[in-house]
């Protein structure tokens, strides 16, 4: 039963892995925005970090013939950020990564001990959400598959049922656990009804999901020391995505009326759009 549970859990584990990678991507992008280019420090020949009172910035470091060195683990781009987050999640070498973040200042400035102390929150939230939560997801998938295999082996009432009876019994359980959804009434005004048909279509949601994916992809391209042209292109693409998501939000509010604000996911979407515009 245990072996079968592990084998049967492999597809579900891949699904959970995909969810985790997307979840970590959010923290990776945040890490790049917060710490890109800020893990540099001025060191002497013995690799000792010099005081900010002696060497305040990169110009003073170069002028004194010291080395302006980057930390091996940094957040200069999303790939590096993923590696840092992996180390934090496994609690291997994560203290140095966190200390560099807490000591970081502006780009080109020598770090000061615990000058950026509120960045502890970034790592606390990631450890809670990105480490403990995702680990529990993997464990939950394996346990769920183990229980399913145990039932198939005859560990419950279903051992006395035929295959058709099991299917009917499982279908009834699923139906009983689901609450009926209230249908949103279709508007009578023709222009509003047309928009209603568009925003309630599954194809519309799929298109929006594609744009969300493209938006996340462009956000992952942001990195330290990127050219002005590259930054301008990313800003232009970001403005396009803001227009698309703002249009989606306005269309749904226009078509769904007050029903739009009843759905929690719509409220989250609305807040994200407002914050993006600001």
C-alpha positions as CSV (number, residue, x, y, z in Angstrom):
1,X,0.0,0.0,0.0
2,X,2.8,2.4,0.9
3,X,4.7,1.8,-2.4
4,X,1.5,2.1,-4.4
5,X,0.7,5.4,-2.6
6,X,4.1,6.8,-3.4
7,X,3.8,5.7,-7.1
8,X,0.3,7.0,-7.5
9,X,1.3,10.3,-5.8
10,X,3.9,11.2,-8.4
11,X,1.5,13.1,-10.8
12,X,0.1,15.0,-7.9
13,X,3.5,15.7,-6.6
14,X,4.4,17.3,-9.9
15,X,1.3,19.4,-9.7
16,X,2.2,20.6,-6.3
17,X,5.8,21.2,-7.5
18,X,4.4,23.5,-10.2
19,X,2.3,25.4,-7.7
20,X,5.3,25.8,-5.4
21,X,7.5,27.1,-8.2
22,X,4.9,29.7,-9.1
23,X,4.5,30.6,-5.4
24,X,8.3,30.9,-5.0
25,X,8.4,33.0,-8.2
26,X,6.4,35.7,-6.4
27,X,9.0,35.8,-3.6
28,X,11.9,35.6,-6.1
29,X,10.5,38.7,-8.0
30,X,10.1,40.5,-4.7
31,X,13.7,39.6,-3.8
32,X,15.0,41.0,-7.0
33,X,13.1,44.2,-6.5
34,X,14.3,44.6,-2.9
35,X,17.9,43.4,-3.1
36,X,19.2,43.4,-6.7
37,X,22.8,44.9,-6.7
38,X,22.7,45.5,-2.9
39,X,24.8,42.4,-1.8
40,X,28.1,44.0,-2.9
41,X,30.6,44.9,-0.2
42,X,34.2,46.3,-0.1
43,X,36.7,43.7,1.2
44,X,40.4,43.7,1.7
45,X,43.0,41.1,0.6
46,X,41.9,38.8,3.5
47,X,38.3,39.0,2.4
48,X,37.4,41.0,5.5
49,X,34.5,43.4,5.0
50,X,35.6,46.9,5.8
51,X,33.6,49.3,7.9
52,X,31.3,51.8,6.2
53,X,33.0,54.6,8.2
54,X,36.2,53.8,6.4
55,X,34.8,52.9,3.0
56,X,31.3,54.5,2.5
57,X,30.8,53.4,-1.1
58,X,32.1,51.7,-4.3
59,X,34.1,54.8,-5.4
60,X,36.0,55.0,-2.2
61,X,36.6,51.2,-2.4
62,X,38.1,51.4,-5.8
63,X,40.1,54.5,-5.0
64,X,41.8,52.7,-2.0
65,X,42.6,49.7,-4.2
66,X,40.2,47.4,-2.3
67,X,37.9,44.8,-4.0
68,X,34.2,45.6,-4.5
69,X,32.9,42.1,-4.2
70,X,29.4,40.5,-4.6
71,X,28.1,37.8,-2.3
72,X,28.0,34.3,-4.0
73,X,24.3,34.0,-3.1
74,X,22.4,37.1,-4.2
75,X,19.2,38.4,-5.7
76,X,20.6,40.0,-8.9
77,X,18.2,38.1,-11.1
78,X,15.4,35.6,-10.7
79,X,17.6,32.5,-11.2
80,X,19.9,33.6,-8.4
81,X,16.9,34.5,-6.3
82,X,15.5,30.9,-6.7
83,X,18.8,29.5,-5.4
84,X,18.8,31.8,-2.4
85,X,15.2,30.9,-1.6
86,X,16.0,27.2,-1.9
87,X,18.8,27.6,0.6
88,X,16.5,29.5,2.9
89,X,13.8,26.9,2.6
90,X,16.3,24.1,3.4
91,X,17.9,26.1,6.2
92,X,21.4,25.6,4.7
93,X,23.5,28.7,4.6
94,X,20.4,30.9,4.9
95,X,21.8,33.0,7.8
96,X,24.4,34.7,5.6
97,X,21.8,35.4,2.9
98,X,19.5,37.0,5.5
99,X,22.3,38.9,7.1
100,X,23.4,40.4,3.8
101,X,19.8,41.5,3.2
102,X,19.5,43.1,6.7
103,X,22.8,44.9,6.2
104,X,22.0,46.1,2.7
105,X,21.7,49.8,1.7
106,X,21.4,51.5,-1.7
107,X,23.2,50.1,-4.7
108,X,26.9,51.1,-4.6
109,X,26.9,51.7,-0.8
110,X,28.9,49.8,1.8
111,X,26.6,47.7,4.0
112,X,25.9,48.7,7.6
113,X,25.1,46.0,10.2
114,X,21.3,45.6,10.7
115,X,20.5,48.9,9.0
116,X,17.6,47.3,7.1
117,X,16.2,45.3,10.0
118,X,12.6,45.3,8.7
119,X,13.7,43.0,5.9
120,X,13.5,40.2,8.4
121,X,9.8,40.2,7.6
122,X,10.5,39.1,4.0
123,X,12.3,36.0,5.2
124,X,9.8,35.2,8.0
125,X,6.9,35.3,5.5
126,X,8.8,33.1,3.1
127,X,9.8,30.5,5.7
128,X,6.1,30.4,6.8
129,X,4.5,30.4,3.4
130,X,7.2,29.2,1.1
131,X,8.8,26.5,3.3
132,X,6.4,25.2,5.9
133,X,3.3,25.5,3.7
134,X,4.8,23.9,0.6
135,X,6.3,21.1,2.6
136,X,2.9,20.4,4.1
137,X,1.4,20.3,0.6
138,X,3.8,17.5,-0.4
139,X,3.1,15.6,2.8
140,X,-0.7,16.1,2.3
141,X,-0.6,14.7,-1.2
142,X,1.3,11.5,-0.1
143,X,-1.1,11.0,2.9
144,X,-4.1,11.5,0.7
145,X,-2.9,8.9,-1.9
146,X,-2.0,6.6,1.0
147,X,-5.6,6.8,2.3
148,X,-7.0,6.2,-1.3
149,X,-4.8,3.1,-1.7
150,X,-5.9,1.9,1.8
151,X,-9.6,2.2,0.7
152,X,-8.9,0.3,-2.5
153,X,-7.2,-2.4,-0.4
154,X,-10.4,-2.9,1.6
155,X,-9.9,-0.6,4.6
156,X,-13.4,0.7,4.7
157,X,-17.1,0.1,3.9
158,X,-16.3,0.3,0.2
159,X,-14.8,-3.2,0.3
160,X,-18.4,-4.5,0.3
161,X,-19.4,-2.5,-2.8
162,X,-19.3,-3.3,-6.5
163,X,-17.3,-0.9,-8.8
164,X,-20.5,0.8,-9.9
165,X,-21.7,1.2,-6.4
166,X,-18.3,2.8,-5.4
167,X,-18.6,5.3,-8.3
168,X,-22.1,6.2,-7.3
169,X,-21.1,6.5,-3.6
170,X,-18.1,8.7,-4.4
171,X,-20.2,10.9,-6.7
172,X,-22.8,11.4,-4.0
173,X,-20.1,12.3,-1.5
174,X,-18.7,14.9,-3.8
175,X,-22.1,16.4,-4.6
176,X,-22.9,16.5,-0.9
177,X,-19.7,18.4,-0.1
178,X,-20.3,21.1,-2.6
179,X,-22.6,24.1,-2.1
180,X,-24.8,25.2,-5.0
181,X,-23.6,28.4,-6.6
182,X,-26.1,31.2,-7.1
183,X,-26.2,32.2,-10.7
184,X,-25.6,35.9,-11.5
185,X,-28.6,37.3,-13.3
186,X,-28.0,38.4,-16.9
187,X,-28.4,42.2,-17.4
188,X,-31.4,43.3,-19.5
189,X,-29.6,46.3,-21.1
190,X,-28.2,45.0,-24.4
191,X,-24.6,46.6,-24.2
192,X,-24.3,45.3,-20.6
193,X,-25.6,41.9,-21.6
194,X,-23.0,41.6,-24.4
195,X,-20.2,42.4,-22.0
196,X,-21.7,39.9,-19.5
197,X,-21.5,37.2,-22.1
198,X,-17.9,38.0,-22.7
199,X,-16.6,38.1,-19.1
200,X,-18.5,35.0,-18.1
201,X,-17.1,33.0,-20.9
202,X,-14.3,30.5,-20.0
203,X,-12.3,31.5,-23.0
204,X,-12.1,35.1,-21.6
205,X,-10.7,33.7,-18.3
206,X,-8.2,31.6,-20.2
207,X,-7.0,34.7,-22.2
208,X,-6.6,36.7,-18.9
209,X,-4.6,33.8,-17.4
210,X,-2.3,33.9,-20.5
211,X,-1.7,37.6,-20.0
212,X,-1.0,37.0,-16.3
213,X,1.6,34.4,-17.3
214,X,3.2,36.7,-19.8
215,X,3.2,39.5,-17.2
216,X,5.0,37.2,-14.7
217,X,7.5,36.2,-17.4
218,X,8.4,39.9,-18.1
219,X,8.8,40.5,-14.4
220,X,11.3,37.7,-14.2
221,X,13.4,39.4,-16.8
222,X,14.2,42.3,-14.5
223,X,17.8,42.1,-13.3
224,X,20.8,44.0,-11.9
225,X,22.7,46.2,-14.4
226,X,20.2,46.0,-17.2
227,X,20.5,48.6,-20.0
228,X,18.2,51.7,-20.1
229,X,16.7,50.3,-23.3
230,X,15.8,47.0,-21.7
231,X,14.3,48.9,-18.7
232,X,12.3,51.1,-21.0
233,X,10.9,48.0,-22.9
234,X,9.9,46.4,-19.6
235,X,8.2,49.6,-18.4
236,X,6.3,49.8,-21.7
237,X,5.2,46.2,-21.4
238,X,4.2,46.7,-17.8
239,X,2.0,49.7,-18.9
240,X,0.3,47.5,-21.5
241,X,-0.4,44.8,-18.9
242,X,-1.8,47.4,-16.5
243,X,-4.2,48.6,-19.2
244,X,-5.3,45.0,-20.0
245,X,-6.0,44.1,-16.4
246,X,-7.7,47.5,-15.7
247,X,-9.9,46.9,-18.7
248,X,-10.8,43.4,-17.5
249,X,-11.7,44.8,-14.1
250,X,-13.9,47.6,-15.5
251,X,-15.6,45.2,-17.9
252,X,-16.5,42.8,-15.0
253,X,-17.7,45.6,-12.8
254,X,-19.8,47.0,-15.7
255,X,-21.3,43.5,-16.4
256,X,-21.6,41.9,-13.0
257,X,-22.5,45.1,-11.1
258,X,-22.4,44.6,-7.3
259,X,-22.0,40.8,-7.8
260,X,-18.4,41.5,-8.8
261,X,-17.5,42.5,-5.2
262,X,-19.1,39.4,-3.6
263,X,-16.5,37.1,-5.1
264,X,-13.3,37.1,-2.9
265,X,-11.1,36.5,-6.0
266,X,-12.6,39.5,-7.7
267,X,-11.8,41.7,-4.6
268,X,-8.2,40.5,-4.7
269,X,-8.0,41.2,-8.4
270,X,-9.5,44.7,-7.8
271,X,-7.0,45.5,-5.1
272,X,-4.0,44.3,-7.2
273,X,-5.1,46.5,-10.1
274,X,-5.5,49.6,-7.9
275,X,-2.1,49.0,-6.4
276,X,-0.6,48.5,-9.9
277,X,-2.0,51.8,-11.1
278,X,-0.8,53.7,-8.0
